[in-house]
Amino acid sequence: QVYRSDALARLSWLEHAFGTRLISQPPAEAASLQQIHSNKVIEANRSGGLGQADALVSNTAGLTLVVRTADCVPLLMADMRNRAVAAVHAGWRGTVQGVVPATLRRMADLYGTRTEDVVVAIGPAIGVCCYEVGGEVAQQFSGLFPERTDLNGTTRIDLSEAAVRQLGQNGVAPTHVGQIDAIGLCTRCLGDQFHSYRRDGEAAGRMFSWIRIRG
C-alpha cells in the first residue's frame, strides 16, 4: 500500500511513506496544507491544517507532515545531523517558482541545516513518458534543462529530473551516494496503483506522502 525510500529507511529516528490509491486517509494527527502551487513554506509545530503553502518543515518529534499529490512530485527531506524534516508538493508551477530551494533555505534558517546533510526521497509522479506541455510552460524550465532546444513548443518535461537538478543547483549533490533517492514510478501509467489528474481529471483522488521524526 506504500512505497518507501531506501535512503530514508536507513535513518532509525525517522518514519516515512509514499502512499498509493489504496490508502484513502492520511495518517492521524498530521500537519497538512491547503496546497496552492507556490513556493511558500510553513514550519509545523502542531497537527491540523496550517494554511496555504506547498511545503512543511519541522523538528518536532512525533508530528507527521503530509502532502497530497496526483501527478505532482512529492519530496520528503531529512537533515541527518540536526534531525529536521520536510514534506514538499512540487507541481510545475511550484518547481519553476523554486519551492524546493525555498524549503532548503527555510530548514537552514530554522534548524541550521547544511545541504551536505540532507537526504531527499522523490516519490511517484507523472513521468516524462506522459507529461506533455505547451511551449509557454516548457520555456520556464530552460534554466533546469539548458541543453534542450525544444522548449519553445509542445514537448515533454521530466518533473522528477527537474527536482533532482534543482536540488543539485542548491548544493544537494545528485552524485553523492544515497543523498537523493528517486522512486521513478509514473502515476499516469500505473492506474492500478496511483491517482492521476492527467488521466482521470476532476475525478482523480489524491495520494498521501508523509514523514515523521519518531516520538
CYANA upper distance limits for C-alpha pairs under 8 A (distance plus 0.5 A):
  1 GLN  CA     19 GLY  CA      6.97
  1 GLN  CA     20 THR  CA      6.32
  1 GLN  CA     21 ARG  CA      8.38
  1 GLN  CA     22 LEU  CA      6.30
  1 GLN  CA     23 ILE  CA      7.23
  2 VAL  CA     17 ALA  CA      6.45
  2 VAL  CA     18 PHE  CA      5.94
  2 VAL  CA     19 GLY  CA      5.01
  2 VAL  CA     20 THR  CA      6.27
  3 TYR  CA     17 ALA  CA      6.32
  3 TYR  CA     18 PHE  CA      5.52
  3 TYR  CA     19 GLY  CA      6.97
  3 TYR  CA     20 THR  CA      8.37
  4 ARG  CA      8 LEU  CA      8.22
  4 ARG  CA      9 ALA  CA      7.59
  4 ARG  CA     16 HIS  CA      7.32
  4 ARG  CA     17 ALA  CA      5.68
  4 ARG  CA     18 PHE  CA      6.72
  5 SER  CA      9 ALA  CA      6.47
  5 SER  CA     17 ALA  CA      8.30
  5 SER  CA    121 ALA  CA      6.60
  5 SER  CA    181 ASP  CA      7.13
  5 SER  CA    182 ALA  CA      8.48
  5 SER  CA    183 ILE  CA      7.74
  6 ASP  CA     10 ARG  CA      6.95
  6 ASP  CA    181 ASP  CA      8.06
  7 ALA  CA     11 LEU  CA      8.16
  7 ALA  CA    119 VAL  CA      7.55
  7 ALA  CA    120 VAL  CA      8.42
  7 ALA  CA    121 ALA  CA      7.78
  7 ALA  CA    178 GLY  CA      6.12
  7 ALA  CA    179 GLN  CA      7.70
  7 ALA  CA    180 ILE  CA      8.18
  7 ALA  CA    181 ASP  CA      6.84
  8 LEU  CA     14 LEU  CA      7.83
  8 LEU  CA     16 HIS  CA      8.09
  8 LEU  CA     78 ALA  CA      8.07
  8 LEU  CA    119 VAL  CA      7.46
  8 LEU  CA    120 VAL  CA      8.18
  8 LEU  CA    121 ALA  CA      7.55
  9 ALA  CA     14 LEU  CA      7.84
  9 ALA  CA     15 GLU  CA      7.92
  9 ALA  CA     16 HIS  CA      8.34
 11 LEU  CA     80 MET  CA      8.18
 13 TRP  CA    213 ILE  CA      6.49
 13 TRP  CA    214 ARG  CA      5.93
 14 LEU  CA    211 ILE  CA      7.88
 14 LEU  CA    212 ARG  CA      6.40
 14 LEU  CA    213 ILE  CA      5.27
 14 LEU  CA    214 ARG  CA      6.07
 15 GLU  CA    211 ILE  CA      6.25
 15 GLU  CA    212 ARG  CA      5.66
 15 GLU  CA    213 ILE  CA      6.84
 15 GLU  CA    214 ARG  CA      7.09
 16 HIS  CA    209 SER  CA      8.15
 16 HIS  CA    210 TRP  CA      5.95
 16 HIS  CA    211 ILE  CA      4.67
 16 HIS  CA    212 ARG  CA      6.69
 17 ALA  CA    209 SER  CA      6.20
 17 ALA  CA    210 TRP  CA      6.04
 17 ALA  CA    211 ILE  CA      7.19
 18 PHE  CA    123 GLY  CA      6.66
 18 PHE  CA    124 PRO  CA      8.06
 18 PHE  CA    207 MET  CA      8.21
 18 PHE  CA    208 PHE  CA      7.01
 18 PHE  CA    209 SER  CA      4.85
 18 PHE  CA    210 TRP  CA      7.12
 19 GLY  CA     23 ILE  CA      6.97
 19 GLY  CA    207 MET  CA      5.93
 19 GLY  CA    208 PHE  CA      5.56
 19 GLY  CA    209 SER  CA      5.98
 20 THR  CA    193 GLN  CA      6.12
 20 THR  CA    194 PHE  CA      5.79
 20 THR  CA    195 HIS  CA      8.08
 20 THR  CA    207 MET  CA      6.01
 20 THR  CA    208 PHE  CA      7.85
 21 ARG  CA    192 ASP  CA      8.32
 21 ARG  CA    193 GLN  CA      6.13
 21 ARG  CA    194 PHE  CA      5.46
 21 ARG  CA    195 HIS  CA      6.38
 21 ARG  CA    205 GLY  CA      8.07
 21 ARG  CA    206 ARG  CA      7.76
 21 ARG  CA    207 MET  CA      6.45
 22 LEU  CA    193 GLN  CA      7.66
 23 ILE  CA    207 MET  CA      7.84
 23 ILE  CA    208 PHE  CA      8.27
 24 SER  CA    207 MET  CA      8.21
 25 GLN  CA    208 PHE  CA      8.17
 26 PRO  CA     30 ALA  CA      8.00
 26 PRO  CA     66 VAL  CA      7.88
 26 PRO  CA    208 PHE  CA      6.39
 27 PRO  CA     64 THR  CA      7.98
 27 PRO  CA    210 TRP  CA      8.47
 29 GLU  CA     47 SER  CA      5.89
 29 GLU  CA     48 GLY  CA      7.40
 29 GLU  CA     63 LEU  CA      7.89
 29 GLU  CA     64 THR  CA      7.51
 30 ALA  CA     46 ARG  CA      8.50
 30 ALA  CA     47 SER  CA      5.30
 30 ALA  CA     48 GLY  CA      6.51
 30 ALA  CA     63 LEU  CA      6.92
 30 ALA  CA     64 THR  CA      5.16
 30 ALA  CA     65 LEU  CA      6.35
 30 ALA  CA     66 VAL  CA      7.00
 31 ALA  CA     44 ALA  CA      7.12
 31 ALA  CA     46 ARG  CA      6.91
 31 ALA  CA     47 SER  CA      4.61
 31 ALA  CA     48 GLY  CA      5.29
 31 ALA  CA     49 GLY  CA      6.50
 31 ALA  CA     50 LEU  CA      7.31
 31 ALA  CA     63 LEU  CA      7.66
 31 ALA  CA     64 THR  CA      6.50
 31 ALA  CA     65 LEU  CA      5.55
 31 ALA  CA     66 VAL  CA      6.65
 32 SER  CA     47 SER  CA      7.86
 32 SER  CA     48 GLY  CA      6.47
 32 SER  CA     49 GLY  CA      5.37
 32 SER  CA     50 LEU  CA      6.64
 32 SER  CA     56 LEU  CA      8.32
 32 SER  CA     65 LEU  CA      6.90
 32 SER  CA     66 VAL  CA      5.81
 32 SER  CA     67 VAL  CA      7.02
 33 LEU  CA     49 GLY  CA      5.93
 33 LEU  CA     50 LEU  CA      6.05
 33 LEU  CA     51 GLY  CA      5.97
 33 LEU  CA     52 GLN  CA      6.35
 33 LEU  CA     53 ALA  CA      6.65
 33 LEU  CA     54 ASP  CA      7.40
 33 LEU  CA     55 ALA  CA      8.45
 33 LEU  CA     56 LEU  CA      8.48
 33 LEU  CA     66 VAL  CA      8.35
 33 LEU  CA     67 VAL  CA      7.68
 34 GLN  CA     49 GLY  CA      7.81
 34 GLN  CA     50 LEU  CA      8.23
 34 GLN  CA     51 GLY  CA      6.25
 34 GLN  CA     52 GLN  CA      5.16
 34 GLN  CA     53 ALA  CA      6.82
 34 GLN  CA     54 ASP  CA      8.15
 35 GLN  CA     52 GLN  CA      6.33
 35 GLN  CA     53 ALA  CA      5.85
 35 GLN  CA     54 ASP  CA      5.61
 35 GLN  CA     89 HIS  CA      8.15
 36 ILE  CA     52 GLN  CA      6.86
 36 ILE  CA     53 ALA  CA      6.53
 36 ILE  CA     54 ASP  CA      6.98
 37 HIS  CA     53 ALA  CA      8.11
 37 HIS  CA     54 ASP  CA      6.87
 37 HIS  CA     89 HIS  CA      8.28
 37 HIS  CA     90 ALA  CA      7.67
 37 HIS  CA     91 GLY  CA      6.90
 37 HIS  CA     92 TRP  CA      8.48
 37 HIS  CA     93 ARG  CA      6.18
 37 HIS  CA     94 GLY  CA      5.45
 38 SER  CA     53 ALA  CA      6.89
 38 SER  CA     54 ASP  CA      6.48
 38 SER  CA     93 ARG  CA      7.16
 38 SER  CA     94 GLY  CA      5.22
 38 SER  CA     97 GLN  CA      7.13
 38 SER  CA     99 VAL  CA      7.15
 39 ASN  CA     53 ALA  CA      7.66
 39 ASN  CA     54 ASP  CA      6.94
 39 ASN  CA     55 ALA  CA      8.19
 39 ASN  CA     94 GLY  CA      6.02
 39 ASN  CA     95 THR  CA      8.35
 39 ASN  CA     97 GLN  CA      6.19
 39 ASN  CA     98 GLY  CA      6.17
 39 ASN  CA     99 VAL  CA      4.37
 39 ASN  CA    100 VAL  CA      8.12
 39 ASN  CA    102 ALA  CA      6.94
 40 LYS  CA     52 GLN  CA      8.31
 40 LYS  CA     53 ALA  CA      5.24
 40 LYS  CA     54 ASP  CA      6.28
 40 LYS  CA     55 ALA  CA      7.06
 40 LYS  CA     99 VAL  CA      7.15
 40 LYS  CA    102 ALA  CA      7.92
 41 VAL  CA     53 ALA  CA      6.28
 41 VAL  CA     54 ASP  CA      6.70
 41 VAL  CA     55 ALA  CA      5.17
 41 VAL  CA     56 LEU  CA      6.26
 41 VAL  CA     57 VAL  CA      7.80
 41 VAL  CA     99 VAL  CA      8.09
 41 VAL  CA    102 ALA  CA      7.54
 41 VAL  CA    103 THR  CA      6.67
 41 VAL  CA    106 ARG  CA      7.79
 42 ILE  CA     50 LEU  CA      8.05
 42 ILE  CA     53 ALA  CA      7.17
 42 ILE  CA     55 ALA  CA      6.79
 42 ILE  CA     56 LEU  CA      5.54
 42 ILE  CA     57 VAL  CA      6.87
 43 GLU  CA     56 LEU  CA      6.18
 43 GLU  CA     57 VAL  CA      5.33
 43 GLU  CA     58 SER  CA      6.18
 44 ALA  CA     50 LEU  CA      7.89
 44 ALA  CA     56 LEU  CA      6.69
 44 ALA  CA     57 VAL  CA      6.45
 44 ALA  CA     58 SER  CA      5.78
 44 ALA  CA     60 THR  CA      8.35
 44 ALA  CA     65 LEU  CA      8.22
 45 ASN  CA     58 SER  CA      7.13
 45 ASN  CA     60 THR  CA      6.70
 45 ASN  CA     63 LEU  CA      7.96
 46 ARG  CA     63 LEU  CA      7.43
 47 SER  CA     63 LEU  CA      7.32
 47 SER  CA     64 THR  CA      8.03
 54 ASP  CA     67 VAL  CA      8.31
 54 ASP  CA     88 VAL  CA      6.52
 54 ASP  CA     89 HIS  CA      5.79
 54 ASP  CA     90 ALA  CA      7.81
 54 ASP  CA     94 GLY  CA      8.19
 54 ASP  CA     99 VAL  CA      7.81
 55 ALA  CA     67 VAL  CA      8.23
 55 ALA  CA     86 ALA  CA      7.46
 55 ALA  CA     87 ALA  CA      6.13
 55 ALA  CA     88 VAL  CA      4.79
 55 ALA  CA     89 HIS  CA      6.67
 55 ALA  CA     99 VAL  CA      7.81
 55 ALA  CA    103 THR  CA      7.24
 56 LEU  CA     65 LEU  CA      7.02
 56 LEU  CA     66 VAL  CA      8.41
 56 LEU  CA     86 ALA  CA      5.92
 56 LEU  CA     87 ALA  CA      5.82
 56 LEU  CA     88 VAL  CA      7.04
 56 LEU  CA    103 THR  CA      8.46
 57 VAL  CA     65 LEU  CA      8.19
 57 VAL  CA     84 ALA  CA      7.85
 57 VAL  CA     85 VAL  CA      6.18
 57 VAL  CA     86 ALA  CA      4.75
 57 VAL  CA     87 ALA  CA      7.16
 57 VAL  CA    103 THR  CA      7.97
 57 VAL  CA    106 ARG  CA      8.30
 57 VAL  CA    107 MET  CA      7.34
 58 SER  CA     65 LEU  CA      8.50
 58 SER  CA     84 ALA  CA      6.24
 58 SER  CA     85 VAL  CA      6.06
 58 SER  CA     86 ALA  CA      6.98
 59 ASN  CA     83 ARG  CA      6.84
 59 ASN  CA     84 ALA  CA      4.84
 59 ASN  CA     85 VAL  CA      6.82
 59 ASN  CA    111 TYR  CA      8.29
 59 ASN  CA    213 ILE  CA      7.90
 60 THR  CA     84 ALA  CA      8.32
 60 THR  CA    213 ILE  CA      7.53
 61 ALA  CA    212 ARG  CA      7.63
 61 ALA  CA    213 ILE  CA      5.28
 61 ALA  CA    214 ARG  CA      6.15
 61 ALA  CA    215 GLY  CA      5.19
 62 GLY  CA    212 ARG  CA      6.71
 62 GLY  CA    213 ILE  CA      6.11
 62 GLY  CA    214 ARG  CA      5.79
 62 GLY  CA    215 GLY  CA      4.61
 63 LEU  CA    212 ARG  CA      6.30
 63 LEU  CA    213 ILE  CA      7.35
 63 LEU  CA    215 GLY  CA      8.36
 64 THR  CA    210 TRP  CA      6.97
 64 THR  CA    211 ILE  CA      6.22
 64 THR  CA    212 ARG  CA      5.10
 64 THR  CA    213 ILE  CA      8.10
 65 LEU  CA     86 ALA  CA      7.69
 65 LEU  CA     87 ALA  CA      6.55
 65 LEU  CA    210 TRP  CA      5.88
 65 LEU  CA    211 ILE  CA      5.95
 65 LEU  CA    212 ARG  CA      6.88
 66 VAL  CA     87 ALA  CA      6.87
 66 VAL  CA    208 PHE  CA      7.00
 66 VAL  CA    209 SER  CA      6.15
 66 VAL  CA    210 TRP  CA      4.95
 66 VAL  CA    211 ILE  CA      7.43
 67 VAL  CA     74 PRO  CA      7.59
 67 VAL  CA     87 ALA  CA      6.82
 67 VAL  CA     88 VAL  CA      7.01
 67 VAL  CA     89 HIS  CA      6.54
 67 VAL  CA    208 PHE  CA      6.39
 67 VAL  CA    209 SER  CA      6.00
 67 VAL  CA    210 TRP  CA      7.08
 68 ARG  CA     74 PRO  CA      8.21
 68 ARG  CA     89 HIS  CA      7.62
 68 ARG  CA    206 ARG  CA      6.23
 68 ARG  CA    207 MET  CA      5.93
 68 ARG  CA    208 PHE  CA      5.27
 68 ARG  CA    209 SER  CA      6.90
 69 THR  CA     73 VAL  CA      7.50
 69 THR  CA     74 PRO  CA      7.20
 69 THR  CA     89 HIS  CA      7.53
 69 THR  CA    125 ALA  CA      8.46
 69 THR  CA    206 ARG  CA      5.80
 69 THR  CA    207 MET  CA      5.81
 69 THR  CA    208 PHE  CA      7.24
 69 THR  CA    209 SER  CA      8.41
 70 ALA  CA    125 ALA  CA      7.78
 70 ALA  CA    187 THR  CA      7.69
 70 ALA  CA    194 PHE  CA      7.97
 70 ALA  CA    195 HIS  CA      5.74
 70 ALA  CA    196 SER  CA      5.18
 70 ALA  CA    197 TYR  CA      6.12
 70 ALA  CA    204 ALA  CA      7.71
 70 ALA  CA    205 GLY  CA      7.43
 70 ALA  CA    206 ARG  CA      5.64
 70 ALA  CA    207 MET  CA      6.76
 71 ASP  CA     91 GLY  CA      8.31
 71 ASP  CA    124 PRO  CA      8.24
 71 ASP  CA    125 ALA  CA      5.13
 71 ASP  CA    126 ILE  CA      5.11
 71 ASP  CA    186 CYS  CA      8.49
 71 ASP  CA    187 THR  CA      6.32
 71 ASP  CA    188 ARG  CA      7.55
 71 ASP  CA    195 HIS  CA      7.98
 71 ASP  CA    196 SER  CA      5.85
 71 ASP  CA    197 TYR  CA      6.79
 71 ASP  CA    198 ARG  CA      7.76
 72 CYS  CA     89 HIS  CA      7.29
 72 CYS  CA     90 ALA  CA      6.25
 72 CYS  CA     91 GLY  CA      4.96
 72 CYS  CA     92 TRP  CA      7.97
 72 CYS  CA    125 ALA  CA      6.00
 72 CYS  CA    126 ILE  CA      7.16
 72 CYS  CA    159 LEU  CA      8.35
 73 VAL  CA     89 HIS  CA      6.47
 73 VAL  CA     90 ALA  CA      5.45
 73 VAL  CA     91 GLY  CA      6.52
 73 VAL  CA    122 ILE  CA      7.47
 73 VAL  CA    123 GLY  CA      7.02
 73 VAL  CA    124 PRO  CA      7.35
 73 VAL  CA    125 ALA  CA      5.56
 73 VAL  CA    126 ILE  CA      8.17
 73 VAL  CA    159 LEU  CA      7.46
 73 VAL  CA    160 SER  CA      6.97
 74 PRO  CA     87 ALA  CA      7.82
 74 PRO  CA     88 VAL  CA      6.19
 74 PRO  CA     89 HIS  CA      5.48
 74 PRO  CA     90 ALA  CA      6.80
 74 PRO  CA    122 ILE  CA      6.51
 74 PRO  CA    123 GLY  CA      5.83
 74 PRO  CA    124 PRO  CA      7.72
 74 PRO  CA    125 ALA  CA      7.82
 74 PRO  CA    209 SER  CA      7.29
 75 LEU  CA     86 ALA  CA      8.48
 75 LEU  CA     87 ALA  CA      6.36
 75 LEU  CA     88 VAL  CA      5.47
 75 LEU  CA     89 HIS  CA      7.14
 75 LEU  CA     90 ALA  CA      8.11
 75 LEU  CA    120 VAL  CA      7.19
 75 LEU  CA    121 ALA  CA      6.17
 75 LEU  CA    122 ILE  CA      5.18
 75 LEU  CA    123 GLY  CA      6.72
 76 LEU  CA     85 VAL  CA      7.95
 76 LEU  CA     86 ALA  CA      6.25
 76 LEU  CA     87 ALA  CA      5.21
 76 LEU  CA     88 VAL  CA      6.88
 76 LEU  CA    120 VAL  CA      6.24
 76 LEU  CA    121 ALA  CA      5.72
 76 LEU  CA    122 ILE  CA      7.17
 76 LEU  CA    123 GLY  CA      8.50
 76 LEU  CA    209 SER  CA      8.41
 76 LEU  CA    210 TRP  CA      7.83
 76 LEU  CA    211 ILE  CA      7.13
 77 MET  CA     85 VAL  CA      5.91
 77 MET  CA     86 ALA  CA      5.42
 77 MET  CA     87 ALA  CA      6.94
 77 MET  CA    118 VAL  CA      7.18
 77 MET  CA    119 VAL  CA      6.19
 77 MET  CA    120 VAL  CA      4.98
 77 MET  CA    121 ALA  CA      6.93
 78 ALA  CA     83 ARG  CA      7.34
 78 ALA  CA     84 ALA  CA      6.31
 78 ALA  CA     85 VAL  CA      4.91
 78 ALA  CA     86 ALA  CA      7.02
 78 ALA  CA    118 VAL  CA      6.04
 78 ALA  CA    119 VAL  CA      5.80
 78 ALA  CA    120 VAL  CA      7.09
 79 ASP  CA     83 ARG  CA      5.78
 79 ASP  CA     84 ALA  CA      5.60
 79 ASP  CA     85 VAL  CA      6.69
 79 ASP  CA    113 THR  CA      6.79
 79 ASP  CA    114 ARG  CA      8.25
 79 ASP  CA    117 ASP  CA      6.02
 79 ASP  CA    118 VAL  CA      5.09
 79 ASP  CA    119 VAL  CA      7.08
 80 MET  CA     84 ALA  CA      8.01
 80 MET  CA    117 ASP  CA      6.00
 80 MET  CA    118 VAL  CA      6.71
 80 MET  CA    119 VAL  CA      7.73
 81 ARG  CA    113 THR  CA      8.31
 81 ARG  CA    117 ASP  CA      6.66
 82 ASN  CA    111 TYR  CA      7.32
 82 ASN  CA    112 GLY  CA      7.97
 82 ASN  CA    113 THR  CA      7.27
 83 ARG  CA    213 ILE  CA      8.03
 84 ALA  CA    107 MET  CA      8.08
 84 ALA  CA    111 TYR  CA      7.54
 84 ALA  CA    113 THR  CA      8.45
 84 ALA  CA    213 ILE  CA      8.22
 85 VAL  CA    211 ILE  CA      7.71
 85 VAL  CA    212 ARG  CA      7.88
 85 VAL  CA    213 ILE  CA      7.98
 86 ALA  CA    103 THR  CA      7.99
 86 ALA  CA    211 ILE  CA      7.86
 87 ALA  CA    209 SER  CA      8.26
 87 ALA  CA    210 TRP  CA      7.21
 87 ALA  CA    211 ILE  CA      7.26
 88 VAL  CA     99 VAL  CA      8.18
 88 VAL  CA    100 VAL  CA      7.82
 88 VAL  CA    103 THR  CA      8.31
 89 HIS  CA     94 GLY  CA      8.13
 90 ALA  CA     94 GLY  CA      5.55
 90 ALA  CA     95 THR  CA      6.01
 90 ALA  CA     99 VAL  CA      7.29
 90 ALA  CA    100 VAL  CA      8.02
 91 GLY  CA     95 THR  CA      6.48
 91 GLY  CA    159 LEU  CA      8.14
 92 TRP  CA     96 VAL  CA      6.76
 92 TRP  CA    159 LEU  CA      7.49
 93 ARG  CA     97 GLN  CA      6.61
 94 GLY  CA     98 GLY  CA      6.59
 94 GLY  CA     99 VAL  CA      5.86
 95 THR  CA     99 VAL  CA      6.37
 95 THR  CA    100 VAL  CA      7.43
 95 THR  CA    162 ALA  CA      8.17
 95 THR  CA    163 ALA  CA      7.66
 96 VAL  CA    140 GLN  CA      7.02
 96 VAL  CA    141 PHE  CA      7.23
 98 GLY  CA    102 ALA  CA      6.53
 99 VAL  CA    103 THR  CA      6.61
100 VAL  CA    104 LEU  CA      7.04
100 VAL  CA    163 ALA  CA      7.83
100 VAL  CA    166 GLN  CA      7.69
100 VAL  CA    167 LEU  CA      7.57
101 PRO  CA    105 ARG  CA      6.64
101 PRO  CA    166 GLN  CA      7.75
101 PRO  CA    167 LEU  CA      7.50
101 PRO  CA    170 ASN  CA      6.92
102 ALA  CA    106 ARG  CA      6.67
103 THR  CA    107 MET  CA      6.72
104 LEU  CA    108 ALA  CA      6.70
104 LEU  CA    113 THR  CA      8.17
104 LEU  CA    115 THR  CA      7.94
105 ARG  CA    109 ASP  CA      6.65
106 ARG  CA    110 LEU  CA      6.55
107 MET  CA    111 TYR  CA      5.99
107 MET  CA    112 GLY  CA      7.20
107 MET  CA    113 THR  CA      6.03
108 ALA  CA    112 GLY  CA      4.90
108 ALA  CA    113 THR  CA      4.67
108 ALA  CA    114 ARG  CA      6.88
109 ASP  CA    113 THR  CA      8.03
113 THR  CA    117 ASP  CA      7.59
113 THR  CA    118 VAL  CA      8.09
114 ARG  CA    118 VAL  CA      7.43
115 THR  CA    170 ASN  CA      8.20
115 THR  CA    171 GLY  CA      6.05
115 THR  CA    172 VAL  CA      5.85
116 GLU  CA    171 GLY  CA      7.56
116 GLU  CA    172 VAL  CA      6.67
116 GLU  CA    173 ALA  CA      8.21
118 VAL  CA    172 VAL  CA      7.50
118 VAL  CA    179 GLN  CA      7.19
119 VAL  CA    178 GLY  CA      7.73
119 VAL  CA    179 GLN  CA      5.09
119 VAL  CA    180 ILE  CA      6.43
119 VAL  CA    181 ASP  CA      8.42
120 VAL  CA    179 GLN  CA      6.70
120 VAL  CA    180 ILE  CA      5.35
120 VAL  CA    181 ASP  CA      6.71
121 ALA  CA    180 ILE  CA      6.44
121 ALA  CA    181 ASP  CA      5.22
121 ALA  CA    182 ALA  CA      6.28
121 ALA  CA    183 ILE  CA      8.05
122 ILE  CA    160 SER  CA      7.58
122 ILE  CA    180 ILE  CA      8.12
122 ILE  CA    181 ASP  CA      6.64
122 ILE  CA    182 ALA  CA      5.03
122 ILE  CA    183 ILE  CA      6.60
122 ILE  CA    184 GLY  CA      8.32
123 GLY  CA    182 ALA  CA      6.85
123 GLY  CA    183 ILE  CA      5.92
123 GLY  CA    184 GLY  CA      7.57
123 GLY  CA    185 LEU  CA      8.13
124 PRO  CA    183 ILE  CA      6.70
124 PRO  CA    184 GLY  CA      6.55
124 PRO  CA    185 LEU  CA      5.34
124 PRO  CA    186 CYS  CA      6.47
124 PRO  CA    187 THR  CA      6.62
125 ALA  CA    159 LEU  CA      8.34
125 ALA  CA    160 SER  CA      7.71
125 ALA  CA    184 GLY  CA      8.08
125 ALA  CA    185 LEU  CA      6.99
125 ALA  CA    186 CYS  CA      5.83
125 ALA  CA    187 THR  CA      5.66
125 ALA  CA    188 ARG  CA      8.41
126 ILE  CA    130 CYS  CA      6.98
126 ILE  CA    131 TYR  CA      6.80
126 ILE  CA    159 LEU  CA      8.02
126 ILE  CA    185 LEU  CA      8.18
126 ILE  CA    186 CYS  CA      5.20
126 ILE  CA    187 THR  CA      5.44
126 ILE  CA    188 ARG  CA      6.19
126 ILE  CA    189 CYS  CA      8.47
126 ILE  CA    196 SER  CA      8.18
127 GLY  CA    131 TYR  CA      6.61
127 GLY  CA    158 ASP  CA      6.56
127 GLY  CA    159 LEU  CA      7.73
127 GLY  CA    160 SER  CA      8.05
127 GLY  CA    184 GLY  CA      8.18
127 GLY  CA    185 LEU  CA      7.61
127 GLY  CA    186 CYS  CA      5.20
127 GLY  CA    187 THR  CA      7.75
127 GLY  CA    188 ARG  CA      8.07
128 VAL  CA    132 GLU  CA      8.17
128 VAL  CA    156 ARG  CA      6.37
128 VAL  CA    157 ILE  CA      5.95
128 VAL  CA    158 ASP  CA      4.89
128 VAL  CA    159 LEU  CA      7.79
129 CYS  CA    156 ARG  CA      7.94
130 CYS  CA    156 ARG  CA      7.95
130 CYS  CA    188 ARG  CA      7.34
130 CYS  CA    189 CYS  CA      8.13
131 TYR  CA    156 ARG  CA      5.93
131 TYR  CA    157 ILE  CA      6.43
131 TYR  CA    158 ASP  CA      7.67
132 GLU  CA    154 THR  CA      7.37
132 GLU  CA    155 THR  CA      5.97
132 GLU  CA    156 ARG  CA      4.76
132 GLU  CA    157 ILE  CA      7.01
133 VAL  CA    137 VAL  CA      6.73
133 VAL  CA    138 ALA  CA      6.84
133 VAL  CA    154 THR  CA      6.08
133 VAL  CA    155 THR  CA      6.22
133 VAL  CA    156 ARG  CA      6.54
133 VAL  CA    157 ILE  CA      7.70
134 GLY  CA    138 ALA  CA      6.65
134 GLY  CA    153 GLY  CA      6.23
134 GLY  CA    154 THR  CA      4.66
134 GLY  CA    155 THR  CA      7.01
135 GLY  CA    139 GLN  CA      6.26
135 GLY  CA    151 LEU  CA      6.35
135 GLY  CA    152 ASN  CA      5.11
135 GLY  CA    153 GLY  CA      4.38
135 GLY  CA    154 THR  CA      5.67
135 GLY  CA    155 THR  CA      7.78
136 GLU  CA    140 GLN  CA      7.72
136 GLU  CA    152 ASN  CA      7.80
136 GLU  CA    153 GLY  CA      8.07
137 VAL  CA    141 PHE  CA      7.98
138 ALA  CA    142 SER  CA      7.82
138 ALA  CA    151 LEU  CA      5.49
138 ALA  CA    152 ASN  CA      7.25
138 ALA  CA    153 GLY  CA      7.78
138 ALA  CA    154 THR  CA      7.97
138 ALA  CA    155 THR  CA      7.58
138 ALA  CA    156 ARG  CA      8.41
138 ALA  CA    157 ILE  CA      7.63
139 GLN  CA    151 LEU  CA      5.59
139 GLN  CA    152 ASN  CA      6.33
141 PHE  CA    145 PHE  CA      6.68
141 PHE  CA    151 LEU  CA      8.29
141 PHE  CA    162 ALA  CA      8.46
142 SER  CA    146 PRO  CA      5.78
142 SER  CA    148 ARG  CA      7.99
142 SER  CA    151 LEU  CA      7.53
144 LEU  CA    162 ALA  CA      6.73
144 LEU  CA    165 ARG  CA      6.88
144 LEU  CA    166 GLN  CA      7.38
145 PHE  CA    162 ALA  CA      8.29
150 ASP  CA    154 THR  CA      8.44
150 ASP  CA    155 THR  CA      7.32
151 LEU  CA    155 THR  CA      7.18
158 ASP  CA    162 ALA  CA      6.69
159 LEU  CA    163 ALA  CA      6.82
160 SER  CA    164 VAL  CA      6.87
160 SER  CA    182 ALA  CA      8.13
160 SER  CA    184 GLY  CA      8.27
161 GLU  CA    165 ARG  CA      6.65
162 ALA  CA    166 GLN  CA      6.57
163 ALA  CA    167 LEU  CA      6.61
164 VAL  CA    168 GLY  CA      6.74
164 VAL  CA    174 PRO  CA      7.24
164 VAL  CA    180 ILE  CA      8.03
165 ARG  CA    169 GLN  CA      6.64
165 ARG  CA    174 PRO  CA      8.22
166 GLN  CA    170 ASN  CA      6.87
167 LEU  CA    171 GLY  CA      6.91
167 LEU  CA    172 VAL  CA      5.61
167 LEU  CA    173 ALA  CA      7.62
167 LEU  CA    174 PRO  CA      8.09
168 GLY  CA    172 VAL  CA      5.36
168 GLY  CA    173 ALA  CA      5.35
168 GLY  CA    174 PRO  CA      6.33
172 VAL  CA    179 GLN  CA      7.71
172 VAL  CA    180 ILE  CA      8.28
173 ALA  CA    179 GLN  CA      7.69
173 ALA  CA    180 ILE  CA      8.36
174 PRO  CA    179 GLN  CA      7.35
174 PRO  CA    180 ILE  CA      6.50
175 THR  CA    179 GLN  CA      8.44
176 HIS  CA    180 ILE  CA      8.11
185 LEU  CA    190 LEU  CA      8.34
186 CYS  CA    190 LEU  CA      6.78
187 THR  CA    191 GLY  CA      7.30
187 THR  CA    193 GLN  CA      8.15
187 THR  CA    194 PHE  CA      5.70
187 THR  CA    195 HIS  CA      6.93
187 THR  CA    196 SER  CA      6.20
188 ARG  CA    194 PHE  CA      7.85
188 ARG  CA    195 HIS  CA      7.88
188 ARG  CA    196 SER  CA      5.70
188 ARG  CA    197 TYR  CA      8.43
188 ARG  CA    198 ARG  CA      7.25
188 ARG  CA    199 ARG  CA      6.34
190 LEU  CA    194 PHE  CA      6.55
191 GLY  CA    195 HIS  CA      7.08
191 GLY  CA    196 SER  CA      7.98
194 PHE  CA    207 MET  CA      7.69
195 HIS  CA    200 ASP  CA      8.19
195 HIS  CA    204 ALA  CA      6.21
195 HIS  CA    205 GLY  CA      6.10
195 HIS  CA    206 ARG  CA      6.47
195 HIS  CA    207 MET  CA      7.23
196 SER  CA    200 ASP  CA      6.41
196 SER  CA    201 GLY  CA      8.00
196 SER  CA    204 ALA  CA      6.39
196 SER  CA    205 GLY  CA      8.06
196 SER  CA    206 ARG  CA      8.46
197 TYR  CA    201 GLY  CA      5.13
197 TYR  CA    202 GLU  CA      7.29
197 TYR  CA    203 ALA  CA      8.25
197 TYR  CA    204 ALA  CA      5.85
197 TYR  CA    205 GLY  CA      8.46
199 ARG  CA    204 ALA  CA      8.44
200 ASP  CA    204 ALA  CA      5.63
